[in-house]
Amino acid sequence: MATAQQVLAQLAALAGENEAKVGSNNTTVNKYYGAPGASYCGYSLLYAFAKAGSKLLDGSGAANVGNLARFCEEKGWRVTTPQAGDIFVQRSGGYENGHTGFIWKNLGNGYFITLEGNYGAVKATAAQAENGTGASFEGIGYRKQKITSDYKFYRPAYDGASSGGGSTPAPAPAPTPRTPDKAKVREFQKFLGVAQDADPGPDTERAALKKMLLDLLTKRPLRQGDTGDAVAVLQGLFYAAGYDPNGLDKSFGSGCAATVREFEKDEGLEVDAGVAGKEVVTRLLDKVFK
């Protein structure tokens, strides 16, 4: 086994190694694994662990980033706040598991410094990456990145408390028991117009959902040309009521407008230009949430 610092030190010793010819994938890591020309971001992790004498990634198939991510998920290593020694997996080029490397430093402002291989904008030192100095190259080195939803983070079960590995997380505290305030529940049910029995069951849930949808869909009348989630909800309600608004695509087109007019006719409402106003929405919700 090994600490996070020991593992990081192995790859840090190669930082600054430039492929020379971009895309050649010819580095110490490739040579170590006898894989000239192969992508080596995953191999870089395997190299660092192996050279540090750690077997934490044994059997992970980390040369393939997808396999690495699945291995880490199965180990329960996923974390949300990255720190030094954590592994990152980055969506890259449209691929869910496209790239990987180590966290070198969490800068605490939404950015972090990574240590990695096989990326075309790394720097030779962590300081250069943090300060934006020095030449960028493709090889093994450091990169400054903003934490986004494109990243997943994993914390291996390193030796030593300083690693932050913690393979056995502390149990979550037991939730505080909660007792419903029956008087307030009845007040809420009165507001919803349902039986005031202090039991927030299906009738209360249905009425609350109906009230929320009515508010969402009547902030302004929906009409042809509108787009967004509110339109998708309206289309879905029409389908649930047995009508065909010609798609569940968040786009209020001519088919949806025709459906509104058809609904108005069926309900004995004034047939207009196909505008879904409060009366149409109210009638529609009454049909779906009976």
N, C-alpha and C positions, 0 to 999 in steps of 0.2 A: 504494500500500500504506500501512499505518499500524501503529502500535504498539497494544497492548491499551489503554494509558492514553489514547491519542488517541480511540479508538473509544468507550471508556466515558465520556469527558468529554462527548461529544455528547448522550448520553441523560441523563447526570447534570445537564446544564444544564436539562432539562425536569422534573427531580424536584420533586414537590410540586404538579404540575398535576393538579387535581381535575376529574373529569367534571362535577361539580356535580349533574347529574341522573344517578343511578346507572343504568347500562345504556345511556346515550345514545351511548357510544363516540364522543365528540366531543372530540378532542384535537389538538394541533399535529401529531402523527404522522398522524392520519387526514386532516387537511387537506393535509399535504405530499403524500400519495399519492392525494388525491382519492377517499377511501373513507370518507365519513361513515357512521357507524352500524356499520362493520365491526369485528370483533374485531381488536385491534391489538398483541397481544403479539409476534407474528412481525414485523409491520410496524415495531415499535420497534427490533428488531435491524437490519432493513434500513436504517432511518433512521440509526442510529448509524454503521453502516459507510459509508453513502453520504455523510453529512455530514463524515466523517473522510477522505474521498477514497480509501477502500479498496474494491477489487473482489472481496474474498474471498468474499462471498456472492452475487456475480453469478450468475444462472442457477439459484439454489437454490430459488426459489419460496417463500422463507421466510415469506411471509404465511400459508402453510399449514404448520402445525407438523409434520405427517406428512412433507411434502416436505422440510422443513428437516432432520428427523432422518435421512431417507434420504440426503440430500446430504452431511451430516456423516459418516455411516457410510462412504459411498463414498470420501470424502476420507481416511479413516483417522484422523480427529481424536479418536476416543473415548479418554477417560482415566478413571481411577478416583479420583484424588485431586484435587478441584477447587481452582483458584486464580483470582485476579483476572483477569477477561477471558474466562474460559471461558464457553461457552454451556451452559445446562442445558435439558433437556427433561423435563417432569414428567408422569407419568400423572395425569389429572385427570378427575373425573366419570365414571369408568369407561372413559375413552378412553386407549389406550396412549400417544398423543402429543397430550396435551391442552393443554399450556401451556409457554411458554418464556420465557427472559430471560437476563441475564448474572449471573455470579458477581462480586460486588463485593469480598468478603473472606471467606477461610476462617478461621473463628475457632479452629480447631485442637482443638475439643472435641466434634466431631460435629455442629456447627452451622456455618452459613455465612450471610452477608448477600448478598441478591440485589438487583439493580437491574432493574426490569421495568416493563411496562405492562399494563393490563387485568386487574388483580387487586384484589379488594375489601378487602384488609387491608394496604395499603402505608403507609409513613410518609414524611414529607417529607425526612428526613435519615437517613443511615446510622447516626448515633449514636442517634437515637430508636428505630430498628429494633433495634439491639443492646441498648439499655437498657430497652426496653419503655415508653418515654415518648411523649408526643405523640399526636395524634389519628390514627386509621386512616381511610383513605378509598379509594375506587376511582379509580384514575388511574395516574399514572407516579410511581414511588418505590421505596422499599427495603423488604425483608421479611427477617425472621430465620426460618430454616428448619432443621430437623434433617435430616441426610443419611439417606435411607432408600432402599429398593429401588425406590421410585417414581421415582427420579431417574436420568437418564443425563447424562453430562458430555462436552463436546466442546471441544477446544482448537484454534482456528483458527491457521493458519500466519502469525501476525503478524510484522511487521518488528521487529527488535531483540531482543537476548537477554533483556531484562527482561520481555518479554511472556510468556515461557514457552511460546511457540507451538511451536517445534521441529518443523517439518514433517518432518524426517528424523531419526527417533529413533536413538540409538546402538544398534549391533547387540548382540544378547544374547551374552554370553560362551559359548564352546563348552562343552558339558557335559563333565564329567570322566568319562573312560572307567571303566566298572565291570566287574569280573570276579566272577562268582558264586563263592561259597564252596562248593565241591562237597561237602565234609564236612558242612556245615550243611544243604545241600539234601537230602542223604541222610537226615540226622537228621529233617528236616521230613517227608520222605516216609514214614519209619518211623512217625512220629506219625500220619500220615494213613492208613497201612495200604496203601500202594501200592508198586510195585516201586521199589527204592532204586537208581536208575540215575543219579542226579545231574542228570537232564534234566527241568526243570520244564515238561513238555509237557502235552497235553490231559488225561491221566489224573490228574496232580497237580492241575491246575486244577479238574477236576471234583470230585475228592475234597475239596479245600479249600472249594469252594462248598457242597458237601453238608454239610460239618462246620459251616460258618457258619450255614446254614439250619436245621440241626438245633438248634443253640444258640438261634437266634432264636425258633423255633417251640415250644421245649419249656421255656422259662424258667418257664412255668406252663401247665397244660392249657388249650387254647382251647375255649370252649363258647358256646352260644347266648346272645346279648346282648353278646358282645365286639365291639369295633370296632378299626380301626387297620390299619397296614401289614402286621402279622404275619398278620392275617386275610386280607388281599388276597393275600399270598404263598401261604397255604394254599389259597385258592380257585383261584389260578392253577395250583398243582401238581395239584389235582384235575382241572382241565380238561386239563392236559398228560397225565394218566394215563388220560383217556377218560371221566371222570365229569362230571356237571353239578351244581355246587353252587348253581345258581340265581342267578348274578350274580358279577361281579368288582367288588364295591362296598365293600369293607372292613368289611362288616357281617355278622356270623355270625348268620344267621337260621334259620328252621325248615328251609329248603331245604338249607342247608349241614349242619345237624345230621342231616338224613335221608341226605345223601350220606356222612357219616361212618359211619352205621350200615350203609349199603349196602356200603361199603368193608370194614368190619369183617367183615361176613358173607362177602364174597368171599374174604377173606384167612384165614378160619377163626379169627378173633379173637372174643372175647366181645363180643356186641352190647350196648352200654350205652345211655346217654341221648344219645348223639351227641357225646361229648366227645373232642376230638382230643388225646390224650395222647402220650407219648413213643413208645409202640409203634406207634400209628397213623402218626405222622409218619415214623418210621424206615422202615416198610414203604412208605409213599408215596414217600419220597425214593429208596428202592431201585428202585422202578418207573420213576421219571422219569430218574434218573441211573444208567442201567444200565452 
